[in-house]
Structures are given as C-alpha cells and as structure tokens.
Amino acid sequence: MVFRPPFPPFDPTDTSGFSYETVVKRWPVILASIVDQLHRENHELHIQGQASLHEDRITEGKAIIEKVSKLKYDMARDHVMEPIPSDGELHTDCYNTELQELAKSSTNYWFKAPWLYAECYLYRLLRSYFAQSIHWRNFDPFHAQKLDVFKKSGTSIYGIATIMHELESEKSTLTSDPAKLKVFFQEMIQMCLWGNATDLSLLTHMSLVDIEKLQSVGKDMQAARKEFIMRDDKEEAWNHLITVTDGRVDFVLDNAGFELFTDLVFADFLVTYTPYVSKVVFHPKLIPWFVSDVTPPDFDETIRSLLDFSSFSSAPPPSAEQHQHLQKLAERMKQYLSEGTFSLSVPKETALSGGSGGSQSMAGFWTTPVPYWDMEPHDPKLYEFLKSSDLVIFKGDLNYRKLTGDIRWPALTPFDEALGPLAGSFPLLSLRTNKADVAVGLDSEVLARTEAKDPKWRVNGKFALISFLEKRH
C-alpha cells in the first residue's frame, strides 16, 4: 500500500519559505563555485606546462563548464527540468519517471517542483555531467571545499582527541558504571549534533574563528546550547542502548570533514568504552552529494588525514602531547577498520560511481529522491539490513527531510506519524540541526517559546532536534 501524506511537500512557490531562498540564492552560488573550481583545475594544468599532455581533459573540463553554466542560466529563469541522460549510473529511471509525473501537473520547473525532489535531482544531474566524461569521471567538484574546512578544524579535533585520551584513565570504572557512561553518551550525542553546523552548502563564507566556535565541545558551550534543543530524546536513546549487548549501530552519514570525525569519535566511544556495541557500519553516498556529504573517498581520506600531523591548522599550534593523543585515537580507528569493528556499507576504496559496483551495494538508495518511508519497496535489501541493526543514527538535515518526506507537517505532528510506514521498523535516532522548514514532534510550549524568541528557528541552524523512536515490529 502506497503511503500518501495528508499535507503537500515544500516547494519554492512559497516565497516566504527557505526553499525559495535556496533556489534563488544558494543553488546559483553552488553552481558558480563548481565553475570556478573547474577553471582552476584547467588553469593549473596550463601554469604547470602540462596543457599539451592533458588536452583532452581540458577540453572535457570546458564542456562541463558550459553545461553547468547553462544549468545556472536555466534555473534562474525557471525553465523545464530536463531528463537525466543515460550515463551508466544509478537511478536515471527513478528520477526521470518522477519528472514525467511532475510534467502532468506542470510542476517540472525549477521554481515549481517539490523542493526535496528538485534538490536531489540537481546533484544527480551534476553527477551526470562528470559521469559522461572520460577524464573527470572520478572528480568530486566539492572535494577542495570539504578538505579546506576539515584542515581548519585542527583546534577542535585536537581538543576532542585529548578528551578521548583522558577517558583512558576512566575506562575501568566507565565500563562498569552505566551512570558515568550515560553522561559521556549524552555528551557524544551533542558533539555529533552540532558537528553538523559546518554544512558547506549553507555556510559558504566561514572564517576560521566561526568554524572553531561552531565546533566547540566544551562543557560551557554544551550547557548553553541545551536551550536550543527543541526536542531532546537523549534519555530515551540511552534507555534503549542499555538493553543491547554486543550490538550493531549504523550511522547514515551526512557531512564529511569535522562532522565525520565526530561520528567516528562517537563510534569509537561506543565500541571502546561500552558493553552495548561491538560493531559500527557507516553509510556514505556513492556520488558527490549536497556539497559536503561523505563519499567513500572522503571517508578513506579522513582516516589518513588524522594520521598526518601536517593536515590541520590550529591556533595555538598543538603540543607534542596533543599530537600523541590524536595519533593514538586515529590508530585505534584504523585498527577498528582493518579488523571489521568499523566498516562502510561499500568497500572503502570504492570510487565515485553509482554504476554497476554501486548497484550491488546498499549505498545507492541514499542518492535517490525517495522518502525513507518508501525504503522497503525501493531497496528491500537495505531495509532488511537496517531492521537487523540495534540502532540506526540518521545524521543531519537532509536525512531528517527524507525521514519526514519534506512535507508541510504541522510542528506538533508526532514524530512516528511523520515517518509513515518506516516508523517502528528499527530503533532510530535522528540528530538534526534545523536548516530547512520541516519540523515535527514538538511540544506546544517549546514551540511557542521558540517562535517568540527566533522566527527563523526552522532554518538558521541555531536550533536542533534529537528524535528517537523505538522498534515496534
């Protein structure tokens, strides 16, 4: 039976909504940054005197620049969204079939299509430009941005590594004291929650100071942020976790860089210090996605960067002890990966491709426009895999939008109702800083208080939701 929500999706026709601002302002900036990056790549070959050796690559790069520039032009003028060409990658039919359905109601235009579909379509269309080339097929146009922000995260990374080092002296008492474990578990959730603040598709002009402030995990900062958590199910999540022994936790990943580091630290805490978890599976995207999302190459590069002291900038420079703390933490993560305690849902050496390799994995579903309540019919293999998990953690705003279908649910709608048929399929924890209009499961008093304090609470990234739902069947 097909689930049909009782409310319409968000779309850019509402000029007061964040979707309109996205189409008008954010997407053109993102497309312009891709053009600039490709120009820099081609220019680099020229100044290195290698243009003659890479003539075909340069020519293909120019062709992609023309396609992206045309896309930016068409988008600004609300042109028809063209079918995604057959490029040998996943989900072409899925996107084009939906596009045909939208055409029946004349909503197959950039300013009229459902926002969630249009945004997913944009990144899948961009992927097709590179997938149809020879020399740019494995090129991530957002890699330089992701790496730059990660390199500026040194102060926070070293600080967290020191915290994890200090836990070593507490290990014997921690593992036998659920009350202490609970405190650290809740701190880890907050760390992962606000790690999402460095979403590159939103924060395109951040200074080093801005990044360090957003990434602060000090207790004072954590305490100050509690008033910004509009729904807080940490207690419910903990009460579930302590019923598990040697279980498996799945992270449906969001952003690369610092946020991925915090996810790895949380996973390290779960398997190193608690008796509840013995395996963690990370679910990345197979293609460049929403600027900053984790791909398999990003995941692999993160581990390597943590082992390379030259990777990060911080002020003041780290001490020898801090270097040692990070080295020890990174080595443990590397060991967990090699022995299978940590794993990706695809081989970590997987290239950027949604083609035949991706079709054999459980990672392809994450780059469809499909709401997660339709996971079972669209990807039964993934659905059954997650049903066997002891806890599935969905990171970030996009995962929240897909969990709820990006529908105009009233904010007081129960969380389980907004998840549709997915509700209760497996233990689910959503960690989301609010960067889009949809929000559910809120208390009426909290909602009224927040509305009065900040009318932009839905979209400005200052507020957050920690939403847990137990398995029911």
VEXLOFI-471819 format. One record per residue (C-alpha): residue in three letters; chain; z, y, x; residue number from 1. Coordinates in steps of 0.02 Angstrom, whole numbers, plus 50000, padded with zeros to 5 digits. Each point is the difference from the previous one (the first is absolute). Layout:
BEGIN
['ALA', 'A', [Z, Y, X], NUM]
...
***
This chain:
BEGIN
['MET', 'A', [50000, 50000, 50000], 1]
['VAL', 'A', [49948, 50170, 50070], 2]
['PHE', 'A', [50140, 50126, 50016], 3]
['ARG', 'A', [49957, 50169, 49926], 4]
['PRO', 'A', [50129, 50137, 50030], 5]
['PRO', 'A', [50039, 50115, 49854], 6]
['PHE', 'A', [49963, 50159, 50099], 7]
['PRO', 'A', [49845, 50063, 50093], 8]
['PRO', 'A', [49984, 50009, 50189], 9]
['PHE', 'A', [50017, 50159, 50101], 10]
['ASP', 'A', [49835, 50087, 50033], 11]
['PRO', 'A', [49946, 50166, 50077], 12]
['THR', 'A', [49952, 50080, 49832], 13]
['ASP', 'A', [50180, 50059, 49988], 14]
['THR', 'A', [49995, 50151, 50115], 15]
['SER', 'A', [50191, 50009, 50002], 16]
['GLY', 'A', [50015, 49824, 50070], 17]
['PHE', 'A', [50004, 49944, 50181], 18]
['SER', 'A', [49840, 49899, 49977], 19]
['TYR', 'A', [49900, 50160, 49974], 20]
['GLU', 'A', [50073, 50075, 50158], 21]
['THR', 'A', [49957, 49840, 50094], 22]
['VAL', 'A', [49816, 50004, 49952], 23]
['VAL', 'A', [49982, 50188, 50027], 24]
['LYS', 'A', [50102, 50021, 50161], 25]
['ARG', 'A', [50060, 49840, 50085], 26]
['TRP', 'A', [49844, 49892, 49995], 27]
['PRO', 'A', [49883, 50135, 50071], 28]
['VAL', 'A', [50122, 50025, 50145], 29]
['ILE', 'A', [50005, 49813, 50034], 30]
['LEU', 'A', [49810, 49988, 49998], 31]
['ALA', 'A', [49983, 50151, 50113], 32]
['SER', 'A', [50121, 49919, 50124], 33]
['ILE', 'A', [49890, 49844, 50006], 34]
['VAL', 'A', [49847, 50106, 50038], 35]
['ASP', 'A', [50095, 50090, 50137], 36]
['GLN', 'A', [50060, 49836, 50074], 37]
['LEU', 'A', [49824, 49928, 50005], 38]
['HIS', 'A', [49933, 50158, 50081], 39]
['ARG', 'A', [50137, 49985, 50133], 40]
['GLU', 'A', [49957, 49818, 50031], 41]
['ASN', 'A', [49816, 50039, 50026], 42]
['HIS', 'A', [50038, 50154, 50104], 43]
['GLU', 'A', [50113, 49897, 50113], 44]
['LEU', 'A', [49855, 49886, 50042], 45]
['HIS', 'A', [49895, 50152, 50046], 46]
['ILE', 'A', [50128, 50081, 50114], 47]
['GLN', 'A', [50031, 49833, 50085], 48]
['GLY', 'A', [49815, 49990, 50037], 49]
['GLN', 'A', [49981, 49841, 49898], 50]
['ALA', 'A', [49888, 50065, 49861], 51]
['SER', 'A', [49848, 49906, 50063], 52]
['LEU', 'A', [50099, 49837, 50007], 53]
['HIS', 'A', [50066, 50022, 49824], 54]
['GLU', 'A', [49851, 50080, 49913], 55]
['ASP', 'A', [50005, 49878, 49855], 56]
['ARG', 'A', [50186, 50029, 49972], 57]
['ILE', 'A', [49976, 50188, 50001], 58]
['THR', 'A', [49855, 49987, 49878], 59]
['GLU', 'A', [50103, 49892, 49882], 60]
['GLY', 'A', [50146, 50120, 50015], 61]
['LYS', 'A', [49889, 50144, 49947], 62]
['ALA', 'A', [49940, 49900, 49850], 63]
['ILE', 'A', [50178, 49966, 49946], 64]
['ILE', 'A', [50042, 50184, 50020], 65]
['GLU', 'A', [49857, 50041, 49882], 66]
['LYS', 'A', [50064, 49875, 49871], 67]
['VAL', 'A', [50178, 50065, 50006], 68]
['SER', 'A', [49939, 50180, 49989], 69]
['LYS', 'A', [49893, 49958, 49848], 70]
['LEU', 'A', [50148, 49912, 49921], 71]
['LYS', 'A', [50107, 50156, 50025], 72]
['TYR', 'A', [49862, 50106, 49920], 73]
['ASP', 'A', [49980, 49883, 49851], 74]
['MET', 'A', [50186, 49989, 49971], 75]
['ALA', 'A', [50023, 50188, 49996], 76]
['ARG', 'A', [49864, 50013, 49867], 77]
['ASP', 'A', [50067, 49858, 49892], 78]
['HIS', 'A', [49846, 49891, 50023], 79]
['VAL', 'A', [49982, 49822, 49939], 80]
['MET', 'A', [50091, 49871, 50107], 81]
['GLU', 'A', [49864, 49889, 50073], 82]
['PRO', 'A', [50016, 49809, 50006], 83]
['ILE', 'A', [50068, 49931, 50163], 84]
['PRO', 'A', [49855, 49919, 50095], 85]
['SER', 'A', [49999, 49816, 50045], 86]
['ASP', 'A', [50076, 50009, 50173], 87]
['GLY', 'A', [50065, 49823, 50025], 88]
['GLU', 'A', [50180, 50052, 49968], 89]
['LEU', 'A', [50123, 49958, 49862], 90]
['HIS', 'A', [50012, 50067, 49823], 91]
['THR', 'A', [49829, 50082, 49981], 92]
['ASP', 'A', [49979, 49919, 49830], 93]
['CYS', 'A', [50178, 50044, 49949], 94]
['TYR', 'A', [49971, 50185, 50032], 95]
['ASN', 'A', [49824, 50007, 49929], 96]
['THR', 'A', [50044, 49906, 49841], 97]
['GLU', 'A', [50139, 50125, 49965], 98]
['LEU', 'A', [49879, 50141, 50039], 99]
['GLN', 'A', [49881, 49933, 49868], 100]
['GLU', 'A', [50142, 49996, 49874], 101]
['LEU', 'A', [50044, 50181, 50040], 102]
['ALA', 'A', [49817, 50049, 49977], 103]
['LYS', 'A', [50009, 49943, 49819], 104]
['SER', 'A', [50126, 50137, 49964], 105]
['SER', 'A', [49919, 50125, 50122], 106]
['THR', 'A', [50154, 49996, 50111], 107]
['ASN', 'A', [49909, 49939, 50156], 108]
['TYR', 'A', [50015, 50174, 50078], 109]
['TRP', 'A', [50118, 50058, 50137], 110]
['PHE', 'A', [50098, 50117, 49885], 111]
['LYS', 'A', [50003, 49882, 49851], 112]
['ALA', 'A', [50034, 49825, 50068], 113]
['PRO', 'A', [50177, 49929, 49996], 114]
['TRP', 'A', [50084, 50066, 50155], 115]
['LEU', 'A', [50060, 49833, 50068], 116]
['TYR', 'A', [49827, 49922, 49985], 117]
['ALA', 'A', [49914, 50153, 50074], 118]
['GLU', 'A', [50115, 50008, 50150], 119]
['CYS', 'A', [49981, 49815, 50039], 120]
['TYR', 'A', [49812, 50014, 49974], 121]
['LEU', 'A', [49993, 50144, 50124], 122]
['TYR', 'A', [50074, 49899, 50142], 123]
['ARG', 'A', [49897, 49846, 49958], 124]
['LEU', 'A', [49841, 50107, 49998], 125]
['LEU', 'A', [50047, 50077, 50168], 126]
['ARG', 'A', [50023, 49825, 50068], 127]
['SER', 'A', [49824, 49954, 49946], 128]
['TYR', 'A', [49927, 50139, 50108], 129]
['PHE', 'A', [50076, 49921, 50155], 130]
['ALA', 'A', [49977, 49819, 49945], 131]
['GLN', 'A', [49811, 50024, 49986], 132]
['SER', 'A', [49989, 50057, 50180], 133]
['ILE', 'A', [49992, 49897, 50159], 134]
['HIS', 'A', [50096, 50108, 50123], 135]
['TRP', 'A', [50131, 50073, 49883], 136]
['ARG', 'A', [50045, 49846, 49899], 137]
['ASN', 'A', [50175, 49982, 50073], 138]
['PHE', 'A', [50033, 50187, 50014], 139]
['ASP', 'A', [50151, 50071, 49909], 140]
['PRO', 'A', [49965, 50185, 49966], 141]
['PHE', 'A', [50186, 50030, 49975], 142]
['HIS', 'A', [50064, 49910, 50155], 143]
['ALA', 'A', [50015, 50155, 50108], 144]
['GLN', 'A', [50106, 50088, 49867], 145]
['LYS', 'A', [50113, 49850, 49977], 146]
['LEU', 'A', [50025, 49980, 50186], 147]
['ASP', 'A', [50035, 50186, 50027], 148]
['VAL', 'A', [50140, 50003, 49870], 149]
['PHE', 'A', [50073, 49839, 50069], 150]
['LYS', 'A', [50005, 50071, 50177], 151]
['LYS', 'A', [50096, 50151, 49935], 152]
['SER', 'A', [50133, 49887, 49925], 153]
['GLY', 'A', [50086, 49961, 50165], 154]
['THR', 'A', [50165, 50086, 49964], 155]
['SER', 'A', [50026, 49905, 49838], 156]
['ILE', 'A', [49939, 49835, 50072], 157]
['TYR', 'A', [50119, 50008, 50148], 158]
['GLY', 'A', [50141, 50051, 49885], 159]
['ILE', 'A', [49974, 49850, 49886], 160]
['ALA', 'A', [49983, 49883, 50150], 161]
['THR', 'A', [50170, 50060, 50061], 162]
['ILE', 'A', [50076, 49969, 49829], 163]
['MET', 'A', [49932, 49822, 50003], 164]
['HIS', 'A', [50068, 49977, 50176], 165]
['GLU', 'A', [50173, 50053, 49943], 166]
['LEU', 'A', [49992, 49870, 49862], 167]
['GLU', 'A', [49999, 49866, 50135], 168]
['SER', 'A', [50186, 50027, 50031], 169]
['GLU', 'A', [50031, 49980, 49813], 170]
['LYS', 'A', [49894, 49844, 49978], 171]
['SER', 'A', [50140, 49872, 49996], 172]
['THR', 'A', [50097, 50096, 49868], 173]
['LEU', 'A', [49847, 50057, 49904], 174]
['THR', 'A', [49931, 49827, 49970], 175]
['SER', 'A', [50165, 49943, 49925], 176]
['ASP', 'A', [50042, 50159, 49904], 177]
['PRO', 'A', [49889, 50034, 49847], 178]
['ALA', 'A', [50086, 50167, 49969], 179]
['LYS', 'A', [49944, 50068, 50168], 180]
['LEU', 'A', [49827, 49922, 49981], 181]
['LYS', 'A', [49983, 50089, 49834], 182]
['VAL', 'A', [50030, 50169, 50081], 183]
['PHE', 'A', [49864, 49971, 50129], 184]
['PHE', 'A', [49882, 49926, 49870], 185]
['GLN', 'A', [50013, 50158, 49897], 186]
['GLU', 'A', [49972, 50109, 50154], 187]
['MET', 'A', [49845, 49898, 50042], 188]
['ILE', 'A', [49931, 50029, 49825], 189]
['GLN', 'A', [50023, 50187, 50019], 190]
['MET', 'A', [49917, 49996, 50171], 191]
['CYS', 'A', [49849, 49908, 49929], 192]
['LEU', 'A', [49996, 50110, 49846], 193]
['TRP', 'A', [49988, 50165, 50093], 194]
['GLY', 'A', [49890, 49930, 50137], 195]
['ASN', 'A', [49864, 50017, 49869], 196]
['ALA', 'A', [50016, 50189, 50013], 197]
['THR', 'A', [49870, 50002, 50139], 198]
['ASP', 'A', [49854, 49956, 49886], 199]
['LEU', 'A', [49849, 50071, 50093], 200]
['SER', 'A', [49895, 50026, 49844], 201]
['LEU', 'A', [50129, 50127, 49940], 202]
['LEU', 'A', [50079, 50074, 50157], 203]
['THR', 'A', [49848, 50055, 50097], 204]
['HIS', 'A', [50077, 50149, 50091], 205]
['MET', 'A', [50166, 49935, 50062], 206]
['SER', 'A', [50084, 50063, 50157], 207]
['LEU', 'A', [50103, 49890, 50115], 208]
['VAL', 'A', [50158, 50079, 49929], 209]
['ASP', 'A', [49945, 49963, 49822], 210]
['ILE', 'A', [49969, 49818, 50043], 211]
['GLU', 'A', [50168, 49978, 50087], 212]
['LYS', 'A', [50091, 50080, 49853], 213]
['LEU', 'A', [49915, 49884, 49874], 214]
['GLN', 'A', [50037, 49850, 50108], 215]
['SER', 'A', [50184, 50038, 50030], 216]
['VAL', 'A', [50112, 49852, 49964], 217]
['GLY', 'A', [50166, 50082, 50041], 218]
['LYS', 'A', [50142, 49969, 49878], 219]
['ASP', 'A', [50013, 50184, 49952], 220]
['MET', 'A', [49815, 50004, 49955], 221]
['GLN', 'A', [50016, 49838, 49904], 222]
['ALA', 'A', [50146, 50066, 49900], 223]
['ALA', 'A', [49908, 50162, 49961], 224]
['ARG', 'A', [49851, 49903, 49936], 225]
['LYS', 'A', [50098, 49897, 49875], 226]
['GLU', 'A', [49986, 50138, 49871], 227]
['PHE', 'A', [49811, 49986, 50013], 228]
['ILE', 'A', [49996, 49815, 49955], 229]
['MET', 'A', [49967, 50004, 49813], 230]
['ARG', 'A', [50017, 49814, 49975], 231]
['ASP', 'A', [50106, 49900, 50121], 232]
['ASP', 'A', [49999, 49810, 49983], 233]
['LYS', 'A', [50068, 49962, 50174], 234]
['GLU', 'A', [50151, 49915, 49923], 235]
['GLU', 'A', [49892, 49886, 49891], 236]
['ALA', 'A', [49888, 49957, 50148], 237]
['TRP', 'A', [50151, 49954, 50106], 238]
['ASN', 'A', [50078, 49894, 49862], 239]
['HIS', 'A', [49838, 49902, 49993], 240]
['LEU', 'A', [49981, 49982, 50188], 241]
['ILE', 'A', [50172, 49922, 50025], 242]
['THR', 'A', [49949, 49856, 49884], 243]
['VAL', 'A', [49863, 49951, 50124], 244]
['THR', 'A', [50018, 49887, 50153], 245]
['ASP', 'A', [49868, 49989, 50137], 246]
['GLY', 'A', [49878, 50084, 49883], 247]
['ARG', 'A', [49833, 50088, 50018], 248]
['VAL', 'A', [49973, 50186, 49975], 249]
['ASP', 'A', [49827, 50076, 49978], 250]
['PHE', 'A', [49959, 50180, 50044], 251]
['VAL', 'A', [49847, 50071, 49912], 252]
['LEU', 'A', [49969, 50133, 50130], 253]
['ASP', 'A', [49956, 50183, 49980], 254]
['ASN', 'A', [49984, 50118, 50148], 255]
['ALA', 'A', [49969, 49957, 50182], 256]
['GLY', 'A', [50095, 50078, 50145], 257]
['PHE', 'A', [50180, 50052, 49973], 258]
['GLU', 'A', [50013, 49927, 49825], 259]
['LEU', 'A', [49938, 49831, 50061], 260]
['PHE', 'A', [50129, 50011, 50140], 261]
['THR', 'A', [50138, 50024, 49871], 262]
['ASP', 'A', [49933, 49850, 49903], 263]
['LEU', 'A', [50008, 49896, 50158], 264]
['VAL', 'A', [50177, 50059, 50035], 265]
['PHE', 'A', [50054, 49955, 49823], 266]
['ALA', 'A', [49920, 49829, 50021], 267]
['ASP', 'A', [50086, 49980, 50168], 268]
['PHE', 'A', [50167, 50040, 49921], 269]
['LEU', 'A', [49972, 49874, 49860], 270]
['VAL', 'A', [49959, 49853, 50114], 271]
['THR', 'A', [50114, 50045, 50147], 272]
['TYR', 'A', [50159, 50049, 49912], 273]
['THR', 'A', [50001, 49920, 49828], 274]
['PRO', 'A', [50007, 49818, 49946], 275]
['TYR', 'A', [49890, 50040, 49851], 276]
['VAL', 'A', [49828, 50017, 50081], 277]
['SER', 'A', [49913, 49893, 50130], 278]
['LYS', 'A', [49819, 50053, 49978], 279]
['VAL', 'A', [49906, 50162, 49963], 280]
['VAL', 'A', [49817, 50015, 49950], 281]
['PHE', 'A', [49911, 50168, 50015], 282]
['HIS', 'A', [49850, 50040, 49889], 283]
['PRO', 'A', [49879, 50128, 50077], 284]
['LYS', 'A', [49834, 50071, 49938], 285]
['LEU', 'A', [49840, 49923, 50067], 286]
['ILE', 'A', [49907, 50165, 50010], 287]
['PRO', 'A', [50045, 50182, 50037], 288]
['TRP', 'A', [50090, 50053, 49843], 289]
['PHE', 'A', [50077, 50162, 49934], 290]
['VAL', 'A', [49994, 50074, 50176], 291]
['SER', 'A', [50163, 49931, 50069], 292]
['ASP', 'A', [50019, 49823, 49930], 293]
['VAL', 'A', [50033, 49855, 50118], 294]
['THR', 'A', [49851, 49893, 50054], 295]
['PRO', 'A', [50017, 49843, 50109], 296]
['PRO', 'A', [49946, 50099, 50156], 297]
['ASP', 'A', [50133, 50132, 49960], 298]
['PHE', 'A', [50133, 49865, 49987], 299]
['ASP', 'A', [49951, 49923, 50167], 300]
['GLU', 'A', [49991, 50170, 50084], 301]
['THR', 'A', [50173, 50049, 49937], 302]
['ILE', 'A', [50085, 49854, 50087], 303]
['ARG', 'A', [49904, 50035, 50161], 304]
['SER', 'A', [50044, 50185, 49992], 305]
['LEU', 'A', [50186, 49964, 49981], 306]
['LEU', 'A', [49993, 49905, 50164], 307]
['ASP', 'A', [49912, 50145, 50090], 308]
['PHE', 'A', [50117, 50143, 50044], 309]
['SER', 'A', [49854, 50119, 50022], 310]
['SER', 'A', [49954, 49985, 49816], 311]
['PHE', 'A', [50123, 50127, 49930], 312]
['SER', 'A', [50048, 50180, 50022], 313]
['SER', 'A', [50177, 50059, 49965], 314]
['ALA', 'A', [50109, 50148, 50038], 315]
['PRO', 'A', [50109, 49983, 50096], 316]
['PRO', 'A', [49921, 49856, 50096], 317]
['PRO', 'A', [50083, 49831, 49971], 318]
['SER', 'A', [50129, 49934, 50122], 319]
['ALA', 'A', [49985, 49838, 50096], 320]
['GLU', 'A', [50121, 49922, 49877], 321]
['GLN', 'A', [49892, 50052, 49852], 322]
['HIS', 'A', [49848, 49923, 50085], 323]
['GLN', 'A', [50098, 49838, 50018], 324]
['HIS', 'A', [50054, 50003, 49819], 325]
['LEU', 'A', [49822, 50019, 49939], 326]
['GLN', 'A', [49935, 49870, 50122], 327]
['LYS', 'A', [50126, 49872, 49940], 328]
['LEU', 'A', [49962, 50034, 49817], 329]
['ALA', 'A', [49811, 49992, 50027], 330]
['GLU', 'A', [50014, 49839, 50101], 331]
['ARG', 'A', [50099, 49920, 49859], 332]
['MET', 'A', [49868, 50053, 49873], 333]
['LYS', 'A', [49864, 49929, 50113], 334]
['GLN', 'A', [50095, 49837, 50013], 335]
['TYR', 'A', [50021, 49990, 49812], 336]
['LEU', 'A', [49813, 50021, 49981], 337]
['SER', 'A', [49959, 49867, 50129], 338]
['GLU', 'A', [50118, 49872, 49922], 339]
['GLY', 'A', [49949, 50036, 49820], 340]
['THR', 'A', [50162, 50081, 49941], 341]
['PHE', 'A', [49891, 50154, 49970], 342]
['SER', 'A', [49820, 49976, 49944], 343]
['LEU', 'A', [49855, 50093, 49924], 344]
['SER', 'A', [49912, 49935, 49846], 345]
['VAL', 'A', [49845, 49998, 50112], 346]
['PRO', 'A', [49987, 49960, 50187], 347]
['LYS', 'A', [50060, 50155, 50094], 348]
['GLU', 'A', [49837, 50005, 50099], 349]
['THR', 'A', [49899, 50020, 49839], 350]
['ALA', 'A', [49869, 50137, 50019], 351]
['LEU', 'A', [49964, 50133, 49871], 352]
['SER', 'A', [49902, 49898, 49876], 353]
['GLY', 'A', [50009, 49951, 49820], 354]
['GLY', 'A', [49862, 49872, 50022], 355]
['SER', 'A', [50007, 49811, 50013], 356]
['GLY', 'A', [50159, 49999, 50104], 357]
['GLY', 'A', [50090, 50109, 49876], 358]
['SER', 'A', [49945, 49897, 49852], 359]
['GLN', 'A', [50099, 49852, 50069], 360]
['SER', 'A', [50160, 50102, 50012], 361]
['MET', 'A', [50125, 50073, 49880], 362]
['ALA', 'A', [49972, 50177, 50064], 363]
['GLY', 'A', [49842, 50044, 49905], 364]
['PHE', 'A', [50087, 50038, 49835], 365]
['TRP', 'A', [50089, 50152, 50068], 366]
['THR', 'A', [49836, 50098, 50017], 367]
['THR', 'A', [49941, 49972, 49823], 368]
['PRO', 'A', [50025, 50132, 49862], 369]
['VAL', 'A', [50089, 49867, 49896], 370]
['PRO', 'A', [50175, 50036, 49931], 371]
['TYR', 'A', [50125, 49873, 50063], 372]
['TRP', 'A', [50035, 49938, 49823], 373]
['ASP', 'A', [49827, 49917, 50014], 374]
['MET', 'A', [50041, 49915, 50165], 375]
['GLU', 'A', [50009, 49824, 49928], 376]
['PRO', 'A', [49823, 49994, 49926], 377]
['HIS', 'A', [49922, 50098, 50144], 378]
['ASP', 'A', [50085, 49911, 50146], 379]
['PRO', 'A', [50095, 49845, 49942], 380]
['LYS', 'A', [50026, 49943, 50180], 381]
['LEU', 'A', [50092, 50161, 50045], 382]
['TYR', 'A', [50096, 49997, 49837], 383]
['GLU', 'A', [50063, 49823, 50030], 384]
['PHE', 'A', [50045, 50043, 50180], 385]
['LEU', 'A', [50105, 50149, 49947], 386]
['LYS', 'A', [50082, 49897, 49863], 387]
['SER', 'A', [50071, 49892, 50140], 388]
['SER', 'A', [50077, 50152, 50086], 389]
['ASP', 'A', [50186, 50037, 49991], 390]
['LEU', 'A', [49965, 50188, 49999], 391]
['VAL', 'A', [49838, 50101, 49999], 392]
['ILE', 'A', [50021, 50179, 50063], 393]
['PHE', 'A', [49863, 50119, 49945], 394]
['LYS', 'A', [49992, 50152, 50114], 395]
['GLY', 'A', [49943, 50173, 49955], 396]
['ASP', 'A', [49916, 50103, 49866], 397]
['LEU', 'A', [49835, 49909, 49980], 398]
['ASN', 'A', [50084, 49832, 49976], 399]
['TYR', 'A', [50110, 50081, 49867], 400]
['ARG', 'A', [49847, 50073, 49913], 401]
['LYS', 'A', [49920, 49828, 49998], 402]
['LEU', 'A', [50159, 49916, 49940], 403]
['THR', 'A', [50003, 50118, 49851], 404]
['GLY', 'A', [49811, 50014, 49979], 405]
['ASP', 'A', [50008, 50188, 50032], 406]
['ILE', 'A', [50023, 50020, 49813], 407]
['ARG', 'A', [50074, 50150, 49910], 408]
['TRP', 'A', [50159, 49906, 49962], 409]
['PRO', 'A', [50144, 50107, 49936], 410]
['ALA', 'A', [50126, 50014, 50141], 411]
['LEU', 'A', [50133, 49910, 49896], 412]
['THR', 'A', [49889, 49845, 49981], 413]
['PRO', 'A', [50095, 49848, 50068], 414]
['PHE', 'A', [49936, 49945, 50171], 415]
['ASP', 'A', [49964, 49822, 49941], 416]
['GLU', 'A', [49898, 50063, 49852], 417]
['ALA', 'A', [49890, 50104, 50115], 418]
['LEU', 'A', [49965, 49847, 50110], 419]
['GLY', 'A', [49922, 49907, 49854], 420]
['PRO', 'A', [49969, 49813, 50029], 421]
['LEU', 'A', [50054, 50012, 50182], 422]
['ALA', 'A', [50180, 50037, 49951], 423]
['GLY', 'A', [50116, 49857, 50044], 424]
['SER', 'A', [49870, 49899, 50097], 425]
['PHE', 'A', [50100, 50017, 50162], 426]
['PRO', 'A', [50147, 50104, 50063], 427]
['LEU', 'A', [49926, 50172, 50029], 428]
['LEU', 'A', [50062, 50154, 50091], 429]
['SER', 'A', [49898, 50160, 49999], 430]
['LEU', 'A', [50042, 50135, 50128], 431]
['ARG', 'A', [49905, 50156, 49954], 432]
['THR', 'A', [50008, 50185, 50041], 433]
['ASN', 'A', [49920, 50094, 49856], 434]
['LYS', 'A', [49826, 50064, 50044], 435]
['ALA', 'A', [49907, 49971, 49836], 436]
['ASP', 'A', [50035, 50037, 49817], 437]
['VAL', 'A', [50049, 49828, 49935], 438]
['ALA', 'A', [50187, 49962, 49997], 439]
['VAL', 'A', [50096, 49878, 49889], 440]
['GLY', 'A', [50171, 49922, 49978], 441]
['LEU', 'A', [50094, 50165, 50008], 442]
['ASP', 'A', [50165, 50049, 49922], 443]
['SER', 'A', [49987, 50144, 49876], 444]
['GLU', 'A', [50139, 50102, 50082], 445]
['VAL', 'A', [49927, 49977, 50174], 446]
['LEU', 'A', [49829, 50047, 49934], 447]
['ALA', 'A', [50062, 50159, 49916], 448]
['ARG', 'A', [50101, 50053, 50152], 449]
['THR', 'A', [49853, 49972, 50118], 450]
['GLU', 'A', [49875, 50087, 49887], 451]
['ALA', 'A', [50112, 50153, 50001], 452]
['LYS', 'A', [50022, 49994, 50188], 453]
['ASP', 'A', [49820, 49970, 50052], 454]
['PRO', 'A', [49852, 49994, 49879], 455]
['LYS', 'A', [49894, 49922, 50139], 456]
['TRP', 'A', [50115, 49849, 50020], 457]
['ARG', 'A', [49861, 49878, 49957], 458]
['VAL', 'A', [49883, 50046, 50142], 459]
['ASN', 'A', [50081, 50096, 50143], 460]
['GLY', 'A', [50075, 49851, 50093], 461]
['LYS', 'A', [50178, 50067, 49991], 462]
['PHE', 'A', [50059, 49877, 49870], 463]
['ALA', 'A', [50000, 49811, 49999], 464]
['LEU', 'A', [50021, 49843, 49897], 465]
['ILE', 'A', [50080, 49836, 50053], 466]
['SER', 'A', [49952, 49879, 49863], 467]
['PHE', 'A', [50051, 49816, 49994], 468]
['LEU', 'A', [49953, 49866, 49875], 469]
['GLU', 'A', [50065, 49822, 50002], 470]
['LYS', 'A', [49892, 49844, 49981], 471]
['ARG', 'A', [50002, 49933, 49823], 472]
['HIS', 'A', [49879, 49855, 49995], 473]
***
